[in-house]
Amino acid sequence: MKKFFSKQSLLLLLAPALLSSFISFTDRANFAGEWKLNEGKSELGEFGGRFAARSIKIEQKEDAITISKTAPGFNGEEVTTTETLKFDGKESETTVFGSSKKKSTLKWSDDSQSFVVNYSIMFERNGQTSEFKGTETWSLKDGALSLVTVSSSPRGENTTKAVYNK
C-alpha cells in the first residue's frame, strides 16, 4: 500500500507540470486600440515624415494581430493599408501600393512585451523590379506605442521612430 501511495503522490505532483508544458500561459502585451501619431515625440527624418502613418488601428486576438495604418499617399490623399500577422511565425502576404506584394513575419520578444515584424516588398516600375526590406519593432511604454522602423532599399538604409498615443 505504501508503494501505491508513492506512485499516486508522484502522479499528483507531476500532473500540473505536464499540463503546463502543453498549455501556453503567455501574457502578451495588448496593442489593441486606435493610435494617433505624436509628431513632437517622433523621429521621422526627412522622408519618413511625409509618409509616416498618421493613425493606426489595431485589433489583437489570441493567434493574430490586424494592423490598419492610415498615411498620406503619393497624390496627397490618405491611404489605408491593412495586414493581419499571425503569431505562429508563418508568413503573411498583403497587397500594397497597387499590385505590389508585402511579405511579413511577426516574432514576439522573449517576455512577450514587444514584437518585431520582418518584411519585404517587391515593386515593379518600368519593367524594373526593386526590393525593399525592413524591420518594425513594436513596443508599449508609458501608455504610448513606439514603432521603430529600419528599412533598406536601392537608395540606402533609413531609420525612423514613430510614437503614437491613444
Backbone bond lengths (Angstrom), bond angles and torsions (degrees), N, CA, C in turn:
res aa  C-N    CA-C-N  psi(-1)  N-CA   C-N-CA  omega(-1)  CA-C   N-CA-C  phi
1 M - - - 1.444 - - 1.523 110.48 -
2 K 1.286 116.70 -35.37 1.457 120.18 178.50 1.530 110.48 -62.72
3 K 1.315 117.81 -39.96 1.455 122.68 179.76 1.530 110.44 -63.22
4 F 1.361 117.74 -41.92 1.460 122.35 178.14 1.529 110.67 -62.46
5 F 1.298 115.76 -42.17 1.459 120.45 179.55 1.528 110.52 -62.38
6 S 1.303 118.39 -38.83 1.460 122.16 -179.95 1.522 111.38 -65.79
7 K 1.318 118.57 -42.22 1.461 121.70 178.25 1.528 110.63 -65.94
8 Q 1.322 114.94 -41.10 1.464 119.22 179.53 1.533 110.57 -64.91
9 S 1.319 117.57 -42.39 1.460 121.68 178.43 1.521 110.71 -63.11
10 L 1.314 116.01 -42.25 1.459 120.89 179.29 1.522 110.17 -62.79
11 L 1.324 117.25 -43.26 1.457 121.95 178.81 1.527 111.00 -61.88
12 L 1.339 116.56 -42.49 1.463 120.18 178.80 1.530 112.07 -64.45
13 L 1.311 117.03 -33.62 1.461 120.81 179.06 1.524 111.78 -76.31
14 L 1.322 116.65 -35.97 1.456 120.38 -177.07 1.526 113.74 -82.33
15 A 1.320 118.33 -26.76 1.461 121.73 -176.16 1.533 112.83 -54.61
16 P 1.337 119.60 -50.73 1.471 118.67 179.03 1.536 112.72 -61.34
17 A 1.311 117.50 -37.70 1.463 120.45 179.81 1.521 110.36 -65.62
18 L 1.323 117.01 -42.16 1.461 120.27 178.82 1.519 111.21 -65.72
19 L 1.319 117.72 -43.50 1.453 121.00 179.46 1.524 111.95 -63.21
20 S 1.312 116.87 -42.23 1.463 119.62 -178.20 1.520 111.99 -68.06
21 S 1.325 118.27 -22.59 1.460 119.67 178.11 1.521 111.24 -72.78
22 F 1.336 117.92 -19.52 1.458 121.72 179.56 1.521 112.75 -98.79
23 I 1.303 117.24 -14.05 1.460 122.39 -176.89 1.517 109.09 -112.85
24 S 1.325 115.97 132.93 1.461 120.18 178.51 1.525 109.31 -94.62
25 F 1.318 116.64 124.54 1.456 121.49 178.06 1.529 110.52 -105.71
26 T 1.328 116.17 34.65 1.448 121.17 -176.94 1.522 110.84 -60.69
27 D 1.311 115.52 129.72 1.450 121.90 176.62 1.525 107.01 -104.95
28 R 1.330 115.42 80.15 1.465 120.82 -176.65 1.529 111.03 -74.03
29 A 1.320 114.12 147.85 1.462 120.12 172.50 1.527 107.94 -61.03
30 N 1.317 117.01 145.63 1.458 121.48 -179.20 1.528 109.20 -104.69
31 F 1.323 116.42 112.19 1.458 122.87 -177.77 1.528 112.31 -94.54
32 A 1.325 118.11 -1.76 1.462 122.32 -174.54 1.523 111.66 -58.96
33 G 1.318 114.41 144.00 1.456 120.37 176.22 1.518 111.97 138.41
34 E 1.319 114.88 -176.53 1.465 121.85 177.38 1.510 108.14 -110.47
35 W 1.306 116.49 125.61 1.462 124.11 -172.87 1.523 110.38 -119.19
36 K 1.329 116.56 139.62 1.472 123.24 178.39 1.527 109.15 -116.78
37 L 1.316 116.94 138.99 1.457 122.83 -179.31 1.521 110.92 -62.93
38 N 1.318 116.56 132.33 1.461 123.80 173.36 1.529 105.79 -105.93
39 E 1.325 116.16 91.40 1.466 120.74 -175.13 1.521 112.33 -61.80
40 G 1.332 117.53 -32.44 1.454 121.66 -179.10 1.519 113.61 -63.82
41 K 1.320 117.57 -29.51 1.465 121.43 -179.92 1.528 112.74 -100.52
42 S 1.317 116.46 -2.37 1.466 121.23 -177.35 1.520 111.63 -93.81
43 E 1.311 114.93 155.83 1.466 122.64 175.45 1.524 106.77 -123.15
44 L 1.338 115.53 88.83 1.456 120.74 -170.00 1.526 114.11 -97.44
45 G 1.307 118.03 -15.45 1.463 119.89 -179.44 1.517 111.83 71.52
46 E 1.317 114.98 -177.49 1.463 121.56 -175.21 1.531 112.56 -65.15
47 F 1.326 117.26 -46.12 1.455 119.83 -174.46 1.524 112.53 -94.91
48 G 1.324 117.77 -30.74 1.457 121.14 -178.74 1.510 112.77 -63.01
49 G 1.325 117.63 -32.28 1.454 121.90 -178.87 1.511 113.33 -64.16
50 R 1.310 116.13 -32.72 1.461 119.28 -179.13 1.522 112.86 -72.59
51 F 1.330 116.55 -32.19 1.455 119.52 -172.36 1.532 114.21 -117.53
52 A 1.318 117.65 5.41 1.470 120.45 179.44 1.526 110.01 -64.77
53 A 1.317 116.16 142.94 1.461 120.79 177.21 1.522 109.27 -61.56
54 R 1.312 116.24 129.54 1.464 121.05 178.89 1.525 110.54 -83.27
55 S 1.344 115.53 -26.06 1.456 120.38 176.52 1.522 109.30 -147.19
56 I 1.334 114.62 151.95 1.460 121.89 178.89 1.521 107.48 -135.49
57 K 1.321 115.80 131.24 1.462 121.55 174.73 1.521 106.74 -114.81
58 I 1.338 115.56 127.86 1.465 120.67 -176.04 1.521 110.18 -124.76
59 E 1.325 115.07 130.48 1.460 122.75 171.94 1.518 106.27 -116.29
60 Q 1.318 116.89 124.00 1.463 121.36 -176.46 1.520 109.87 -118.27
61 K 1.322 114.98 128.15 1.466 121.44 177.16 1.520 108.34 -117.71
62 E 1.327 116.26 -176.29 1.466 121.29 -178.85 1.519 113.05 -62.80
63 D 1.341 116.30 -36.85 1.465 119.78 -171.61 1.521 114.75 -115.88
64 A 1.345 117.84 -1.18 1.465 119.52 -176.91 1.525 110.27 -162.25
65 I 1.324 114.07 164.87 1.460 121.15 176.53 1.530 107.48 -131.62
66 T 1.322 116.68 135.38 1.460 121.84 177.78 1.523 107.45 -110.61
67 I 1.329 115.30 124.28 1.460 122.14 -175.62 1.522 108.65 -119.26
68 S 1.333 116.46 122.62 1.462 122.52 175.30 1.523 108.05 -114.04
69 K 1.340 115.63 119.24 1.464 121.08 179.92 1.526 109.11 -110.90
70 T 1.331 115.85 132.32 1.461 121.19 175.91 1.521 107.88 -112.71
71 A 1.343 114.85 121.51 1.469 121.15 -175.10 1.523 109.53 -138.73
72 P 1.347 116.85 161.29 1.458 119.75 174.35 1.531 109.51 -65.29
73 G 1.321 116.08 138.13 1.460 120.81 177.23 1.521 110.74 -91.40
74 F 1.316 115.59 179.44 1.468 121.02 -179.20 1.524 111.90 -64.28
75 N 1.347 117.45 -31.13 1.462 120.74 -178.36 1.526 112.80 -95.74
76 G 1.325 117.61 9.65 1.455 121.64 177.95 1.516 114.52 94.34
77 E 1.332 118.08 -18.04 1.459 120.83 177.74 1.520 109.94 -79.65
78 E 1.331 115.58 150.34 1.462 119.46 177.94 1.523 110.26 -71.56
79 V 1.322 115.04 142.65 1.456 122.06 178.97 1.524 107.81 -126.02
80 T 1.328 116.36 131.74 1.465 120.86 177.18 1.516 109.11 -111.39
81 T 1.332 115.58 126.54 1.463 121.09 175.07 1.524 107.68 -115.80
82 T 1.312 115.25 140.68 1.468 120.82 -178.78 1.515 109.12 -127.87
83 E 1.331 115.26 134.20 1.459 119.86 174.63 1.513 109.41 -138.99
84 T 1.325 114.81 146.75 1.457 121.62 176.22 1.511 107.54 -112.54
85 L 1.325 115.76 122.75 1.458 122.28 -178.74 1.520 109.11 -110.65
86 K 1.317 115.50 133.12 1.463 121.41 -178.03 1.518 110.14 -88.26
87 F 1.321 116.04 145.63 1.464 121.62 -179.59 1.526 112.98 -80.63
88 D 1.320 117.86 -8.36 1.469 120.13 -178.83 1.530 112.98 -84.99
89 G 1.337 117.33 2.48 1.459 120.87 177.76 1.514 114.62 86.48
90 K 1.323 117.81 -2.15 1.466 120.41 179.38 1.520 110.11 -72.81
91 E 1.321 115.07 148.13 1.459 121.64 -177.93 1.524 111.57 -68.90
92 S 1.339 115.05 138.23 1.461 122.47 175.33 1.522 107.45 -113.15
93 E 1.327 116.72 147.14 1.463 120.23 179.17 1.522 109.28 -125.26
94 T 1.338 115.53 133.56 1.450 123.00 -178.49 1.523 108.27 -133.19
95 T 1.322 116.96 146.76 1.458 121.32 175.34 1.525 108.34 -91.31
96 V 1.334 116.17 128.20 1.464 122.15 179.34 1.521 109.23 -132.02
97 F 1.304 117.14 157.47 1.468 122.75 175.31 1.530 111.85 45.78
98 G 1.311 116.49 64.13 1.466 120.34 -179.59 1.513 110.82 83.28
99 S 1.332 116.71 -106.79 1.464 119.85 -177.17 1.526 112.85 -115.68
100 S 1.328 117.65 8.66 1.469 120.40 179.75 1.520 110.11 -69.03
101 K 1.316 116.23 144.42 1.465 122.00 -178.81 1.521 110.68 -103.97
102 K 1.323 115.15 133.23 1.461 122.18 175.03 1.515 107.32 -111.36
103 K 1.324 116.38 123.82 1.459 121.91 177.53 1.521 107.87 -110.03
104 S 1.347 115.64 129.00 1.468 120.71 -173.45 1.523 111.33 -136.62
105 T 1.338 114.49 151.36 1.460 121.59 169.98 1.526 107.81 -133.07
106 L 1.322 115.88 150.04 1.460 122.13 -179.70 1.518 108.62 -119.26
107 K 1.343 115.50 136.55 1.460 120.88 175.91 1.521 108.29 -134.56
108 W 1.349 115.81 124.17 1.462 121.56 177.41 1.523 110.03 -74.77
109 S 1.328 116.70 149.91 1.462 121.80 172.62 1.532 108.21 -67.76
110 D 1.326 116.68 164.76 1.463 121.04 -179.46 1.529 112.60 -58.32
111 D 1.346 117.12 -33.59 1.466 119.41 -179.81 1.537 112.73 -92.21
112 S 1.331 117.10 2.83 1.470 123.82 177.98 1.530 113.65 60.27
113 Q 1.323 117.26 26.13 1.461 120.89 179.85 1.523 112.72 -103.88
114 S 1.330 116.83 -6.20 1.464 122.51 176.49 1.520 107.17 -151.70
115 F 1.320 115.40 167.88 1.462 119.19 175.67 1.519 110.04 -146.68
116 V 1.338 114.59 159.42 1.462 121.73 179.18 1.523 108.11 -120.07
117 V 1.319 115.71 132.84 1.457 122.19 174.36 1.524 106.99 -108.71
118 N 1.325 116.47 121.86 1.461 122.22 172.72 1.525 107.04 -100.35
119 Y 1.332 116.19 133.84 1.459 118.43 -177.40 1.521 111.74 -142.17
120 S 1.321 113.87 159.88 1.466 121.25 170.40 1.528 107.41 -141.57
121 I 1.324 114.99 142.08 1.467 121.68 179.51 1.524 107.36 -127.28
122 M 1.316 115.84 129.66 1.460 121.35 176.83 1.532 107.79 -102.25
123 F 1.344 116.20 120.15 1.460 122.16 177.14 1.522 108.86 -108.63
124 E 1.319 114.88 142.93 1.463 118.90 173.41 1.512 108.03 -123.55
125 R 1.334 115.54 129.00 1.460 121.08 -179.76 1.516 108.41 -145.88
126 N 1.321 116.07 125.47 1.458 122.38 179.95 1.530 112.13 52.54
127 G 1.321 116.23 40.70 1.455 120.64 178.67 1.520 114.81 78.93
128 Q 1.317 117.61 -2.60 1.467 122.12 179.12 1.526 109.12 -101.53
129 T 1.324 116.53 137.36 1.457 121.40 177.10 1.522 109.17 -106.99
130 S 1.312 116.12 131.48 1.460 122.24 177.28 1.517 108.60 -124.48
131 E 1.328 115.52 145.30 1.453 120.21 177.88 1.521 109.74 -114.29
132 F 1.321 115.13 132.82 1.453 122.76 174.36 1.517 106.52 -113.48
133 K 1.330 116.72 130.61 1.460 121.46 178.87 1.517 108.56 -122.29
134 G 1.321 115.15 156.72 1.445 117.73 177.40 1.510 113.56 -171.56
135 T 1.327 113.42 172.79 1.457 121.94 173.59 1.517 107.80 -132.11
136 E 1.304 115.00 142.18 1.454 122.11 174.13 1.523 106.94 -120.45
137 T 1.319 116.76 124.71 1.458 121.07 176.50 1.523 107.55 -106.29
138 W 1.325 116.03 116.52 1.457 123.62 -177.25 1.525 108.94 -103.69
139 S 1.342 116.84 129.34 1.462 120.34 177.33 1.523 109.77 -150.04
140 L 1.331 115.00 159.17 1.463 122.26 177.30 1.512 108.35 -115.54
141 K 1.338 116.05 134.58 1.455 120.33 177.37 1.522 108.46 -151.01
142 D 1.329 116.08 128.23 1.465 122.73 178.51 1.533 112.24 51.78
143 G 1.335 116.44 40.21 1.457 121.21 177.17 1.519 114.74 78.63
144 A 1.316 117.65 4.27 1.463 121.13 -179.92 1.526 110.00 -112.87
145 L 1.312 115.31 151.52 1.459 122.95 175.65 1.515 108.34 -96.98
146 S 1.326 116.48 126.66 1.461 121.52 177.11 1.524 108.28 -110.75
147 L 1.324 115.99 130.50 1.453 122.26 179.57 1.525 108.34 -127.70
148 V 1.349 115.60 104.39 1.459 121.31 178.77 1.524 107.63 -100.13
149 T 1.334 115.70 121.55 1.455 121.04 -177.70 1.526 109.58 -116.55
150 V 1.323 115.19 127.39 1.463 121.93 173.57 1.517 105.33 -117.10
151 S 1.338 116.29 117.33 1.458 119.93 -177.44 1.522 110.40 -126.35
152 S 1.320 114.51 150.92 1.464 119.50 176.09 1.518 108.50 -132.48
153 S 1.316 113.84 142.70 1.463 121.68 -179.80 1.521 107.30 -146.66
154 P 1.311 117.46 177.81 1.469 118.78 176.29 1.532 113.19 -57.57
155 R 1.327 117.60 -18.27 1.475 121.62 179.13 1.520 113.23 -89.35
156 G 1.333 118.14 -4.22 1.455 120.83 178.64 1.510 113.08 122.47
157 E 1.331 114.67 -169.28 1.469 121.38 -177.98 1.514 109.85 -103.66
158 N 1.339 115.36 147.01 1.455 121.41 -178.76 1.531 109.04 -141.27
159 T 1.333 117.26 138.79 1.460 121.88 177.30 1.523 108.77 -125.36
160 T 1.338 115.50 131.90 1.455 120.65 175.67 1.534 108.52 -131.32
161 K 1.326 114.27 154.25 1.463 120.63 173.73 1.517 106.81 -129.47
162 A 1.332 115.39 115.32 1.449 120.58 179.20 1.531 108.35 -109.85
163 V 1.323 116.37 134.60 1.460 122.24 179.56 1.532 106.91 -115.48
164 Y 1.337 115.22 133.39 1.455 122.34 -177.61 1.525 110.11 -124.66
165 N 1.339 115.32 145.00 1.463 122.21 175.85 1.520 108.64 -120.77
166 K 1.351 115.12 152.44 1.473 119.64 176.72 1.494 110.64 -76.49
